């Protein structure tokens, strides 16, 4: 990885690809609460980490086309998974969260510009930084596998994955995250629920995650547009995947 500009990014909220309707990500924070536990026998403040939160704020253009920003954001929801892709290449970073939406506030500038300020806060799960397993938004016309991502070594602290299906034509579609110790022999790590329409899902698994990972799709469809973000657990995590 190397230094990079904030170009060619993608943003998914639930079953919506909002990338073309967002003008700016104004804030992405993961604040940790501070618990003051200073006792009277101490000469300096003693603190513990408290609850973790996550905040994501952005500015969206008004777009009332089917599947666009107004349809996605006009009714604030709780519990939808969000993935912010910092690039469109397998292995690029991704911010991953389960969110609750708290605003959809319009403003009309003097020059006629119409836009909306939107705020998401995390919803009962920890926000995390992972990677993308699809080349931005992938389009499959039949079952296929994405490029293999080599993450260097096996880990034993489980994993989290988010699937966004933004467009679907067909009878059924199933996406799985597979892992492999050698890049040749693959097994199922994360099995997303089979879908028959657009939708999204966040799944966690416990235990061993092999060095190599990829996404494989199956089903009867033509085409389907989908995106997957992924994060393997670490020994230093505050809460283990289970």
LINTATA-V381817 format. One record per residue. RES is the residue in three letters. PHI is phi in whole degrees, 0 to 359 (999 if undefined). Layout:
BEGIN
((RES & PHI) (RES & PHI))
END
This chain:
BEGIN
((UNK & 999) (UNK & 212) (UNK & 300) (UNK & 209) (UNK & 275) (UNK & 272) (UNK & 253) (UNK & 54) (UNK & 261) (UNK & 226) (UNK & 220) (UNK & 237) (UNK & 231) (UNK & 60) (UNK & 267) (UNK & 248) (UNK & 264) (UNK & 263) (UNK & 305) (UNK & 279) (UNK & 247) (UNK & 258) (UNK & 269) (UNK & 198) (UNK & 269) (UNK & 274) (UNK & 201) (UNK & 218) (UNK & 228) (UNK & 229) (UNK & 291) (UNK & 247) (UNK & 297) (UNK & 246) (UNK & 253) (UNK & 277) (UNK & 238) (UNK & 286) (UNK & 262) (UNK & 288) (UNK & 266) (UNK & 249) (UNK & 250) (UNK & 218) (UNK & 293) (UNK & 247) (UNK & 227) (UNK & 240) (UNK & 284) (UNK & 251) (UNK & 292) (UNK & 260) (UNK & 232) (UNK & 213) (UNK & 225) (UNK & 224) (UNK & 237) (UNK & 211) (UNK & 249) (UNK & 241) (UNK & 288) (UNK & 282) (UNK & 213) (UNK & 259) (UNK & 290) (UNK & 300) (UNK & 78) (UNK & 257) (UNK & 299) (UNK & 295) (UNK & 296) (UNK & 284) (UNK & 245) (UNK & 293) (UNK & 246) (UNK & 304) (UNK & 242) (UNK & 234) (UNK & 102) (UNK & 281) (UNK & 283) (UNK & 232) (UNK & 227) (UNK & 250) (UNK & 270) (UNK & 269) (UNK & 141) (UNK & 224) (UNK & 241) (UNK & 309) (UNK & 101) (UNK & 294) (UNK & 295) (UNK & 218) (UNK & 271) (UNK & 233) (UNK & 202) (UNK & 259) (UNK & 236) (UNK & 237) (UNK & 268) (UNK & 239) (UNK & 203) (UNK & 208) (UNK & 257) (UNK & 276) (UNK & 215) (UNK & 241) (UNK & 285) (UNK & 298) (UNK & 276) (UNK & 99) (UNK & 292) (UNK & 241) (UNK & 214) (UNK & 228) (UNK & 267) (UNK & 235) (UNK & 234) (UNK & 248) (UNK & 237) (UNK & 295) (UNK & 232) (UNK & 67) (UNK & 231) (UNK & 286) (UNK & 287) (UNK & 220) (UNK & 255) (UNK & 234) (UNK & 224) (UNK & 261) (UNK & 252) (UNK & 242) (UNK & 278) (UNK & 71) (UNK & 262) (UNK & 273) (UNK & 238) (UNK & 250) (UNK & 255) (UNK & 203) (UNK & 302) (UNK & 202) (UNK & 235) (UNK & 281) (UNK & 299) (UNK & 282) (UNK & 253) (UNK & 268) (UNK & 258) (UNK & 93) (UNK & 196) (UNK & 291) (UNK & 232) (UNK & 230) (UNK & 249) (UNK & 74) (UNK & 198) (UNK & 229) (UNK & 217) (UNK & 236) (UNK & 246) (UNK & 239) (UNK & 253) (UNK & 260) (UNK & 208) (UNK & 213) (UNK & 226) (UNK & 144) (UNK & 258) (UNK & 200) (UNK & 211) (UNK & 230) (UNK & 245) (UNK & 228) (UNK & 267) (UNK & 254) (UNK & 230) (UNK & 208) (UNK & 280) (UNK & 234) (UNK & 82) (UNK & 237) (UNK & 259) (UNK & 248) (UNK & 227) (UNK & 280) (UNK & 259) (UNK & 236) (UNK & 251) (UNK & 287) (UNK & 294) (UNK & 301) (UNK & 241) (UNK & 235) (UNK & 198) (UNK & 296) (UNK & 170) (UNK & 209) (UNK & 201) (UNK & 248) (UNK & 229) (UNK & 240) (UNK & 225) (UNK & 254) (UNK & 90) (UNK & 284) (UNK & 238) (UNK & 288) (UNK & 299) (UNK & 257) (UNK & 223) (UNK & 199) (UNK & 250) (UNK & 236) (UNK & 243) (UNK & 218) (UNK & 132) (UNK & 243) (UNK & 200) (UNK & 183) (UNK & 255) (UNK & 223) (UNK & 252) (UNK & 208) (UNK & 219) (UNK & 225) (UNK & 247) (UNK & 211) (UNK & 214) (UNK & 270) (UNK & 292) (UNK & 235) (UNK & 297) (UNK & 270) (UNK & 299) (UNK & 290) (UNK & 230) (UNK & 280) (UNK & 286) (UNK & 209))
END
